[in-house]
Amino acid sequence: MKTFEKMLKFVTEKIAWGAQVAIVSCVVLVVSDIVKRSLGFGLIPGVPEMVELISAVILSMGLGYLTFVRGHVAVDVLTMRLRPRPRAITEVVTSAIALGITVLLTWGMVKFGILNQSQGWVTGHLKVPRAPFVYLIAASLALTCVVLIRDLVSAAIKVRTGGGA
């Protein structure tokens, strides 16, 4: 399990770095557009479209790492007073619900990517295909599912061992 967790941490960190690169590129793009307009040279064509696509990359690629490090909002205030086993049972239930929702989201994004690809949908001005971005979101959600499975298994082990492990 430790090797799997190390590998999962490595993968989620590298993908989160991709999100950080996307943030920097988005900032550079927006600042360049503002500076160009301020100097009287007009706007850079397609910046809103590129920011939209890059935003999808930013949000989706950081999700797996955020889930891995448990950086999301948790309801510890309600569960911190519980004994270890009931707390572990609560973790199993919440992990299972989160996994179920994320699996549905992943499947929906895969179907949406297939629809985008089959219809040939592109952005309005630059004509950038949308399907690769949708597939990237689906892959990031699939990675989040793997992290949630790890959380679910870990919580189930805690229930089995009485919450001590």
C-alpha positions as CSV (number, residue, x, y, z in Angstrom):
1,M,0.0,0.0,0.0
2,K,2.9,2.4,0.7
3,T,4.3,2.0,-2.8
4,F,0.9,2.6,-4.3
5,E,0.5,5.8,-2.2
6,K,4.0,7.0,-3.1
7,M,3.2,6.5,-6.8
8,L,-0.2,8.1,-6.5
9,K,1.4,11.1,-4.7
10,F,4.0,11.4,-7.4
11,V,1.4,11.3,-10.2
12,T,-1.0,13.8,-8.5
13,E,1.9,16.2,-7.7
14,K,3.1,16.2,-11.3
15,I,-0.4,16.8,-12.6
16,A,-0.8,19.6,-10.1
17,W,2.4,21.2,-11.4
18,G,0.7,21.1,-14.8
19,A,-2.2,23.1,-13.3
20,Q,0.4,25.6,-11.9
21,V,1.9,26.0,-15.3
22,A,-1.6,26.6,-16.7
23,I,-2.2,29.3,-14.1
24,V,1.0,31.1,-15.0
25,S,0.2,30.9,-18.7
26,C,-3.3,32.2,-18.1
27,V,-1.9,35.2,-16.1
28,V,0.6,35.9,-18.8
29,L,-2.1,35.8,-21.5
30,V,-4.4,38.1,-19.6
31,V,-1.7,40.6,-18.6
32,S,-0.4,40.7,-22.2
33,D,-3.9,41.4,-23.4
34,I,-4.3,44.2,-20.9
35,V,-0.9,45.7,-21.7
36,K,-1.5,45.5,-25.4
37,R,-4.9,47.2,-25.1
38,S,-3.5,49.9,-22.7
39,L,-0.8,50.8,-25.3
40,G,-3.6,51.3,-27.9
41,F,-2.9,48.2,-30.0
42,G,-6.2,46.6,-29.4
43,L,-7.0,43.2,-27.9
44,I,-5.3,39.8,-28.6
45,P,-7.9,37.8,-30.5
46,G,-9.3,34.8,-28.7
47,V,-8.1,35.5,-25.2
48,P,-11.5,34.9,-23.6
49,E,-11.6,31.5,-25.3
50,M,-8.1,30.5,-24.2
51,V,-8.8,31.7,-20.7
52,E,-11.9,29.5,-20.6
53,L,-10.0,26.4,-21.8
54,I,-7.1,27.0,-19.5
55,S,-9.4,27.5,-16.6
56,A,-10.9,24.1,-17.2
57,V,-7.3,22.7,-17.2
58,I,-6.5,24.5,-14.0
59,L,-9.5,23.4,-12.1
60,S,-9.5,19.8,-13.2
61,M,-5.7,19.1,-12.9
62,G,-5.5,20.3,-9.3
63,L,-8.4,18.2,-8.1
64,G,-6.6,14.9,-7.7
65,Y,-3.8,16.4,-5.7
66,L,-6.2,18.4,-3.6
67,T,-8.1,15.2,-2.8
68,F,-4.9,13.3,-2.1
69,V,-3.7,15.8,0.5
70,R,-7.2,16.3,1.9
71,G,-7.1,20.0,1.2
72,H,-10.8,20.1,0.6
73,V,-13.3,21.3,3.2
74,A,-14.0,18.5,5.7
75,V,-16.6,18.4,8.4
76,D,-14.2,17.5,11.2
77,V,-16.1,19.6,13.6
78,L,-19.0,17.1,13.6
79,T,-16.8,14.0,13.7
80,M,-13.8,14.9,15.8
81,R,-15.7,14.0,19.0
82,L,-16.6,10.6,17.8
83,R,-14.7,7.5,18.9
84,P,-12.3,6.0,16.3
85,R,-14.6,3.3,14.9
86,P,-17.7,5.5,14.4
87,R,-15.4,8.2,12.9
88,A,-14.0,5.6,10.5
89,I,-17.5,4.5,9.6
90,T,-18.4,8.1,8.8
91,E,-15.3,8.3,6.6
92,V,-16.3,5.1,4.7
93,V,-19.8,6.6,4.0
94,T,-18.5,10.0,2.9
95,S,-15.7,8.4,0.8
96,A,-18.3,6.1,-0.9
97,I,-20.6,9.0,-1.6
98,A,-17.8,11.2,-3.0
99,L,-16.5,8.3,-5.1
100,G,-20.0,7.6,-6.5
101,I,-20.5,11.2,-7.5
102,T,-17.0,11.5,-9.0
103,V,-17.5,8.3,-11.0
104,L,-20.7,9.7,-12.4
105,L,-19.0,13.0,-13.2
106,T,-16.1,11.1,-14.9
107,W,-18.5,9.0,-17.0
108,G,-20.5,12.1,-18.0
109,M,-17.3,13.9,-19.1
110,V,-16.2,10.9,-21.2
111,K,-19.6,10.9,-22.9
112,F,-19.5,14.7,-23.3
113,G,-16.0,14.3,-24.8
114,I,-17.2,11.7,-27.3
115,L,-20.1,14.0,-28.2
116,N,-17.7,17.0,-28.7
117,Q,-15.4,14.9,-30.9
118,S,-18.2,13.3,-33.0
119,Q,-19.9,16.7,-33.6
120,G,-16.5,18.5,-34.2
121,W,-17.3,21.2,-31.7
122,V,-14.7,24.0,-31.6
123,T,-14.3,27.3,-29.9
124,G,-16.0,30.3,-31.6
125,H,-13.1,32.5,-32.7
126,L,-9.9,30.4,-32.7
127,K,-11.6,27.2,-33.8
128,V,-9.7,25.1,-31.1
129,P,-11.3,21.7,-30.7
130,R,-13.0,21.3,-27.3
131,A,-12.8,17.5,-27.1
132,P,-9.1,17.2,-25.9
133,F,-9.9,19.6,-23.0
134,V,-13.0,17.6,-22.1
135,Y,-11.0,14.4,-22.1
136,L,-8.4,16.0,-19.9
137,I,-11.1,16.9,-17.4
138,A,-12.3,13.3,-17.5
139,A,-8.8,11.9,-17.0
140,S,-8.3,14.2,-14.0
141,L,-11.6,13.1,-12.5
142,A,-10.6,9.5,-13.1
143,L,-7.4,10.2,-11.1
144,T,-9.5,11.7,-8.4
145,C,-11.5,8.5,-8.4
146,V,-8.3,6.5,-7.7
147,V,-7.5,8.8,-4.8
148,L,-11.0,8.4,-3.4
149,I,-10.7,4.6,-3.7
150,R,-7.5,4.8,-1.7
151,D,-9.4,6.9,0.9
152,L,-12.3,4.4,1.0
153,V,-10.0,1.4,1.4
154,S,-8.0,3.2,4.1
155,A,-11.3,4.0,6.0
156,A,-12.5,0.5,5.6
157,I,-9.3,-0.8,7.1
158,K,-9.8,1.6,10.0
159,V,-13.3,0.2,10.6
160,R,-12.0,-3.4,10.5
161,T,-9.2,-2.7,12.9
162,G,-11.3,-0.6,15.3
163,G,-10.1,2.8,14.0
164,G,-6.5,2.5,15.2
165,A,-4.8,1.9,11.8
